[in-house]
Amino acid sequence: MRVLVACEFSGIVRDAFAQRGHDAWSCDLLPTEKPGQHIQGDVLRIFQEKELYGWWDLMIAHPPCTYLASSGARWWKNRRREQGNALWFVNTLMNTKIDKICIENPIGRISTAIRKPDQIIQPWQFGHGETKATCLWLKNLPPLCHTQIETAREHRIHRMPPSKDRWKNRSRFYTGIAAAMADQWNYSKEGE
């Protein structure tokens, strides 16, 4: 299966699928943090240049949440244009002609401006002792089944101190959720 992980610099989801034998690629404006198949650039260009990049069976996208997450709601009034652009980008990803799609984002504006999520998950349901409500908008994919419930929970992401890389550290995806995606959405062309 060819897998595109859009808006991912960490390589976490890409590597989870690659470890299971898939042709997995990450794409982000930033360079990848780990060696692997990575396209540095605008993901929308990939959809326009199919002859260069080919087709994809599955896309998992992590669009930037700066203007979408409820945690920044107090600034929405002054950032309507940026929020409109962010919603346009999410809508474009959702309507891309890829058969199976997952859009991941925190609770926020997508739910009211585009549509409600198909599932809301927490890292503690996948082996991480943290809380961070994460919405999934799914196309032709089943909801994820929890893999390992952690009883000790903390609000680590919420309590991160200010730093120049805070946004980057807060946006890194969880390996347990990535593994669940790769295990549970492990399709092949013949065996769908």
N, C-alpha and C positions, 0 to 999 in steps of 0.2 A: 504494500500500500504506500502511496506517496502522501506524505503528511507535511503540511505547511503550518508552522507555528508563527503567527503574525505578531509583531510588536513584542518580540522576546529577544533580549540581549544576553540573558543568563544561560541559555542553552538547556535549562532544566527539563522542560517538556520535550524539546527536540531529542535530547539524549535518552529519555525514557522510551520513546518510540524506536529510536535507532538501536537501543539495546535489545529490542524484541524483533530485530531484523527488518524494520521498515526503512524506506528511503525518506528520512525525515530531515527537514530544513527549517531553520529559524530565519526570520527576517526582521530587521529593525534599522532605524536610522543610526543607532550606535553599533560599534563593533561588538562581536560576541566576547563574552568573558572566558569561554572555554573553547578549545579547538573543536571544530566540527563543521558540518555543512551549514553555512550562514551566508545570507545575502544582505549586505549592508546597503540599505536604501529604502525607498518608499514602497510599501507593500502594494499599493494600488498600481504601481508600474508593472508588477508581476502579472496582474490580471490583464493588463493591456498588451503585454508582450508574450503571449502564449507560445509563439514559435521559438522563443529563447528559453523559456522556463518550463514549458510543457503544461500538463494537466495535473490536478491534485484530486485525491480521493477524499481527503479530510483536511479541514482547516480549524485550528484552535487559535483564537485571537484574543489578545490581551490589550485592547485599546487603552491609551492613556486615560486615567480617571481624573486628572487635575480639575477639569471643569464639569465633571459628572457626578462624583462621589458626594453623598450627603454630608460627609465630614467637612466639605467646603461650602455648604449651602449659604452661609452668611455672606459670601462674596458673589453669589450668583447674580444678584441684581446689577452689579457693575461689570459683569463679564458675559453679557447676553450674546454678543457676537462670537466670542470664543466658545461658549457653550453650544451655540447653533452649529458651528463648524465641527465640534466634537460629536454632536448627535448625527450630523450628516455623515461623518466618517464611520460611525458605528452602523448606521443604516446601510451604507454602502457595503460594509463587510458582511452584514446579515444577508444581503440580497445578491451576493456574489454567486456566480454559477458554479458552485462546488456542491456536490451531493450531500456531504455531511459537514455540519458546521457547529462549533461551540464558541460562543462569545462569553468571555469572563470579565466581570467587573464588580466592584463593591455595590452595595445598596446605594441607589441614587437616582439620577434624572432619567436614565434609560427606561426605567420601569413605568414612568408616567408619560414620557414623551413618545416612546416607541411601542413598548409592550412589556407586560409583566414577565419576569424570568420563569423558566420552566422548573428551576430548582435553585434552592439556596443551601449551600454547604458551609461547613466550618472545618478548619484545619484539624481540630481535635477529633473529628470523625475519621481521620486518615492517618493517625499516628503522631500528630504534632500536638503538644500541650498548649495550644494557643487558640484564642478566639479572634476571628476575622470573618464576619459574614461575607460570603462570596456568592454572587449570583451567576447562574449559567443560563444562557439563552441557547436552546438546542434546536438543530434542524436535522431530522432523520437520525437522531442519536437517543438512546435511552438515558434516563437519569442515572447518575453514578450511585452505586451501592457503597455504603460505608465499609471500610476495610479494617480499621483498628480504632476503637473508641478509647480516648485518653481521658481519665477522670481528673487529673491535675491540669488546671487551665489557667492561663494568664493572658493579660492584655498587652503583650510585648510590643506589638506594632503600634498600638495607640500611645504607648508610653515612651516611644523612642525619643531621645533627646535631639534637639536641633543639631544639624550638621550639614555640610555641603553635599553629602551623599544620602541624606535622609530619604528623599524621594525614591532613590534607586533601591535602597535597602527595604523600604516599605513595599516596593512593587515586585520584588523577587517572589516567584511562585514556590509552592511547597512541593517537595519531592514526593511525599506520600500521595498527594492528589494527582500529581503527574503520573506516578506509577499506576494508580487506579484507572486513569484515563487510558493509558497504554495497554493495560490488561483487559479492561472492559470494552474498549472501543477498538479491539484488535481485529479488524475486518480484512478480508482479502477479496479480490475481484471475483474469484470463483465461489467462495464460501459465504457470501453475504446472505 
